[in-house]
């Protein structure tokens, strides 16, 4: 039996548990899989935020919205920058979210 430090999600505290060799192998594989999927999870979070921001600015394209050409252009640029985010940044930590036009 080997001891392993884990996070107890029910309490939010770390604790030490004893694992058999088989349990340790299984646990290590689960941790490796979780870590390997981190970029995918981050990209999903980025897309969710981007989609939310796009959705919040859909009103700009409603036919009854009256905006000057310069404001329409600013909103179109903002929305395009949002759409380009997943392809524009290699590292999720480097993302610079565009500011909403006034």
Secondary structure, 3 states (H helix, E strand, C coil): CEEEEEEECCCCEEEEEEECHHHHHHHHHHHHHHHHCHHHHHHHHHHHHHHHHHHHCHHHHCCCCCCCHHHHHHHHHHHHHHHHHHHHCCCHHHCCCCCCCC
